[in-house]
Amino acid sequence: MSRTSTLAEKDFPIEFVYPKDGAIGLVTTANVVKKAPHEELAQKFVAHLLEPSVQRALAKATYDGSVVQGVKEDPALKGKVVSADKVDSLLKLDWKTINKNRSAWTDKWNKQVESK
């Protein structure tokens, strides 16, 4: 939904709809790299990103819904971000299977679709 909202804001004729079979949930993440040279600072940065005020600012700037429960949603963003009541209905992807097969699927896509 965030990408759709970004395009719509730029007057691109687009609208997000929830498919009958369900919408796929993609979560924006921040991760501290194992053995990072400044791990303590990196952990503090990630903690900062999870503060309610930062979650609200990110929602306004990127249309990504909050990943922290209880963060009050901005009514002005209704229909532009996935609201808390929709999160549980989003389809979850099996990333282990996807990552295991990603290379082969990319090759297949390139041969069957991109080459046309």
JOMOPE-V14218 format. One record per residue. N is the residue number from 1. RES is the residue in three letters. SS is DSSP state (alpha for helix, beta for strand, coil for the rest). OMEGA is omega in radians with two decimals (none if undefined). Layout:
BEGIN
N,RES,SS,OMEGA  N,RES,SS,OMEGA
END
This chain:
BEGIN
1,MET,coil,-3.09  2,SER,alpha,-3.14  3,ARG,alpha,3.09  4,THR,alpha,-3.14  5,SER,alpha,3.12  6,THR,alpha,3.11  7,LEU,alpha,-3.14  8,ALA,alpha,3.12  9,GLU,alpha,3.13  10,LYS,coil,3.09  11,ASP,coil,3.02  12,PHE,coil,-3.08  13,PRO,coil,-3.07  14,ILE,coil,3.09  15,GLU,coil,3.11  16,PHE,coil,3.02  17,VAL,coil,3.08  18,TYR,coil,3.12  19,PRO,coil,3.14  20,LYS,coil,-3.12  21,ASP,coil,3.12  22,GLY,coil,3.10  23,ALA,coil,3.14  24,ILE,beta,3.11  25,GLY,coil,3.04  26,LEU,coil,-3.07  27,VAL,coil,3.02  28,THR,coil,-3.10  29,THR,coil,2.98  30,ALA,coil,-3.06  31,ASN,coil,3.05  32,VAL,coil,-3.11  33,VAL,coil,3.11  34,LYS,coil,-3.13  35,LYS,coil,3.10  36,ALA,coil,-3.09  37,PRO,coil,-3.13  38,HIS,coil,-3.02  39,GLU,alpha,-3.11  40,GLU,alpha,3.10  41,LEU,alpha,3.12  42,ALA,alpha,3.10  43,GLN,alpha,3.10  44,LYS,alpha,3.12  45,PHE,alpha,3.12  46,VAL,alpha,3.10  47,ALA,alpha,3.10  48,HIS,alpha,3.13  49,LEU,alpha,-3.09  50,LEU,coil,3.10  51,GLU,coil,-3.11  52,PRO,alpha,-3.12  53,SER,alpha,3.12  54,VAL,alpha,3.10  55,GLN,alpha,3.11  56,ARG,alpha,3.13  57,ALA,alpha,3.11  58,LEU,alpha,3.11  59,ALA,alpha,-3.14  60,LYS,alpha,-3.07  61,ALA,alpha,-2.99  62,THR,alpha,-3.08  63,TYR,coil,3.01  64,ASP,coil,3.11  65,GLY,coil,-3.12  66,SER,coil,3.04  67,VAL,coil,-3.14  68,VAL,coil,3.13  69,GLN,coil,3.06  70,GLY,coil,3.10  71,VAL,coil,-3.10  72,LYS,coil,-3.12  73,GLU,coil,3.10  74,ASP,coil,-3.13  75,PRO,alpha,3.14  76,ALA,alpha,-3.12  77,LEU,alpha,3.14  78,LYS,beta,-3.12  79,GLY,coil,3.13  80,LYS,coil,3.09  81,VAL,beta,3.06  82,VAL,coil,-3.11  83,SER,coil,-3.09  84,ALA,alpha,-3.11  85,ASP,alpha,3.13  86,LYS,alpha,-3.02  87,VAL,alpha,-3.08  88,ASP,coil,-3.14  89,SER,coil,-3.13  90,LEU,coil,3.12  91,LEU,beta,3.12  92,LYS,coil,3.13  93,LEU,coil,3.10  94,ASP,coil,-3.02  95,TRP,alpha,3.09  96,LYS,alpha,3.12  97,THR,alpha,3.14  98,ILE,alpha,-3.10  99,ASN,alpha,3.11  100,LYS,alpha,-3.05  101,ASN,alpha,-3.01  102,ARG,alpha,-3.10  103,SER,alpha,-3.14  104,ALA,alpha,3.14  105,TRP,alpha,3.11  106,THR,alpha,3.10  107,ASP,alpha,3.14  108,LYS,alpha,3.11  109,TRP,alpha,-3.12  110,ASN,alpha,-3.13  111,LYS,alpha,-3.02  112,GLN,alpha,-3.05  113,VAL,alpha,-3.06  114,GLU,alpha,-3.09  115,SER,coil,-3.10  116,LYS,coil,none
END
